[in-house]
Amino acid sequence: MRRGRVGTYWTKARAELRRAFAEQHTPHEVAGSFAIGVFVTTLPTGGLGLGLFWLLTRLSARINSIAIFSSVLVINPLVKAPMYIAAFWIGSLMFGRSATSIEASAEGAVSVAVMTVSGFVVFGIAVAIVGYAIVYAMTRAYQARELDIVDELVDDELLAERDR
């Protein structure tokens, strides 16, 4: 059951990214839009990231709306819960504190929140860099393939016209 849901999310994300590749954006714009989306989605925004995506797509024509919104399919509720654990772990490494050294108080809660948010920022940057590289390569490959298909069609038309 779980594998089926994950597979469905990946299928949807892949389909949305293919639509993004087909739009009139450069590979850098598509990959950058996806990277921004992944970074914001990894942060604990409580869903406010979607509003930010909408605002960014309205403010700049260089933002590929399909790519930025498809990041939500990659960083979804299924993977978000383990990310909290990873973010806390990264944050505790950054600050040199362990969970057992934090006392149960308001100060301890603030400390946990700071470590977790800091971990999310570091994790988000890392995932955005990797996401940018993957989507950039995918966009370049997709656009090259599309150009090859167009070249073949044009060559076929020219040959057919010449033979007439």
C-alpha positions as CSV (number, residue, x, y, z in Angstrom):
1,M,0.0,0.0,0.0
2,R,2.7,2.4,1.0
3,R,4.8,1.7,-2.1
4,G,1.8,2.3,-4.3
5,R,1.3,5.8,-2.9
6,V,4.9,6.7,-3.3
7,G,4.9,5.4,-6.8
8,T,1.8,7.5,-7.5
9,Y,3.5,10.6,-6.2
10,W,6.6,9.9,-8.3
11,T,4.5,9.3,-11.4
12,K,2.6,12.6,-10.8
13,A,5.8,14.5,-10.2
14,R,7.4,13.1,-13.3
15,A,4.4,14.0,-15.4
16,E,4.3,17.5,-14.1
17,L,8.0,18.0,-14.7
18,R,7.6,16.8,-18.3
19,R,4.9,19.5,-18.7
20,A,7.3,22.0,-17.2
21,F,10.0,21.0,-19.7
22,A,7.6,21.6,-22.6
23,E,7.0,25.3,-21.6
24,Q,9.1,28.1,-23.0
25,H,11.6,28.3,-20.1
26,T,15.3,27.7,-20.1
27,P,16.7,24.7,-18.3
28,H,18.1,27.0,-15.7
29,E,14.6,28.6,-15.1
30,V,12.9,25.2,-14.8
31,A,15.6,23.8,-12.5
32,G,15.8,27.0,-10.5
33,S,12.0,27.0,-10.0
34,F,12.0,23.4,-8.9
35,A,14.9,24.1,-6.5
36,I,13.1,27.1,-5.0
37,G,10.0,24.9,-4.6
38,V,11.9,22.1,-2.9
39,F,13.7,24.4,-0.5
40,V,10.5,26.1,0.6
41,T,8.6,22.8,0.8
42,T,11.3,21.3,3.1
43,L,10.8,24.2,5.6
44,P,8.2,23.8,8.3
45,T,5.8,26.4,6.8
46,G,2.6,24.7,7.6
47,G,1.3,25.0,4.0
48,L,2.1,28.7,3.6
49,G,4.7,27.8,1.0
50,L,2.0,27.3,-1.6
51,G,0.9,30.9,-1.2
52,L,4.6,31.9,-1.6
53,F,4.7,29.9,-4.8
54,W,1.7,31.6,-6.2
55,L,3.2,35.0,-5.3
56,L,6.5,34.2,-6.9
57,T,4.8,33.0,-10.2
58,R,2.9,36.3,-10.3
59,L,6.0,38.4,-9.6
60,S,8.3,36.8,-12.1
61,A,7.8,35.4,-15.6
62,R,11.0,33.4,-15.2
63,I,9.5,31.2,-12.5
64,N,8.1,28.1,-14.1
65,S,4.8,27.5,-12.2
66,I,4.6,23.8,-13.0
67,A,8.1,23.1,-11.8
68,I,7.7,25.1,-8.6
69,F,4.4,23.5,-7.7
70,S,5.6,20.0,-8.6
71,S,8.1,20.2,-5.8
72,V,5.1,19.6,-3.5
73,L,4.7,16.2,-5.0
74,V,8.3,15.3,-4.2
75,I,8.3,16.7,-0.6
76,N,4.9,15.4,0.4
77,P,3.4,14.4,3.8
78,L,4.8,10.8,3.4
79,V,8.4,12.1,3.5
80,K,7.9,15.2,5.6
81,A,7.6,13.3,9.0
82,P,11.1,11.6,8.6
83,M,12.4,15.0,7.6
84,Y,11.6,16.4,11.0
85,I,13.8,13.8,12.6
86,A,16.6,14.4,10.1
87,A,16.3,18.2,10.6
88,F,16.5,17.9,14.4
89,W,19.5,15.6,14.1
90,I,21.3,18.0,11.7
91,G,20.4,20.9,14.0
92,S,21.7,19.1,17.1
93,L,25.0,18.3,15.3
94,M,25.3,22.0,14.3
95,F,24.8,23.2,17.8
96,G,26.6,20.4,19.5
97,R,23.7,19.3,21.7
98,S,21.9,16.1,22.0
99,A,18.2,15.5,22.8
100,T,19.1,14.2,26.2
101,S,20.9,17.4,27.2
102,I,17.8,19.5,26.7
103,E,15.6,20.1,29.7
104,A,11.8,20.2,29.6
105,S,11.2,23.9,29.9
106,A,10.2,26.8,27.7
107,E,13.9,27.5,27.1
108,G,14.4,23.8,26.1
109,A,11.4,24.1,23.7
110,V,12.9,27.2,22.0
111,S,16.3,25.3,21.8
112,V,14.6,22.4,20.1
113,A,12.7,24.7,17.7
114,V,15.9,26.6,16.7
115,M,17.8,23.3,16.2
116,T,15.0,21.9,14.1
117,V,14.5,25.0,11.9
118,S,18.3,25.3,11.4
119,G,18.4,21.6,10.4
120,F,15.5,22.2,7.9
121,V,17.4,25.1,6.3
122,V,20.6,23.0,5.9
123,F,18.6,20.0,4.7
124,G,16.5,22.3,2.3
125,I,19.7,23.8,0.8
126,A,21.2,20.3,0.2
127,V,18.0,19.0,-1.4
128,A,17.5,22.1,-3.5
129,I,21.1,21.8,-4.9
130,V,20.6,18.1,-5.7
131,G,17.1,18.8,-7.2
132,Y,18.4,21.6,-9.3
133,A,21.2,19.4,-10.8
134,I,18.7,16.5,-11.5
135,V,16.0,18.7,-13.1
136,Y,18.5,20.7,-15.1
137,A,19.9,17.6,-16.6
138,M,16.4,16.2,-17.2
139,T,15.3,19.4,-18.9
140,R,18.4,19.6,-21.1
141,A,17.9,15.9,-22.1
142,Y,14.2,16.5,-22.8
143,Q,14.7,19.6,-24.9
144,A,17.5,17.9,-26.9
145,R,15.3,15.0,-27.6
146,E,12.4,17.3,-28.7
147,L,14.8,19.2,-31.0
148,D,16.0,15.9,-32.5
149,I,12.4,14.9,-33.2
150,V,11.7,18.3,-34.8
151,D,14.8,18.0,-36.9
152,E,13.8,14.6,-38.1
153,L,10.3,15.8,-39.0
154,V,11.7,18.8,-40.9
155,D,14.2,16.6,-42.8
156,D,11.5,14.1,-43.7
157,E,9.3,17.0,-45.0
158,L,12.1,18.4,-47.0
159,L,13.0,15.0,-48.5
160,A,9.3,14.4,-49.4
161,E,9.0,17.8,-51.0
162,R,12.2,17.3,-53.0
163,D,11.0,13.9,-54.3
164,R,7.7,15.4,-55.6
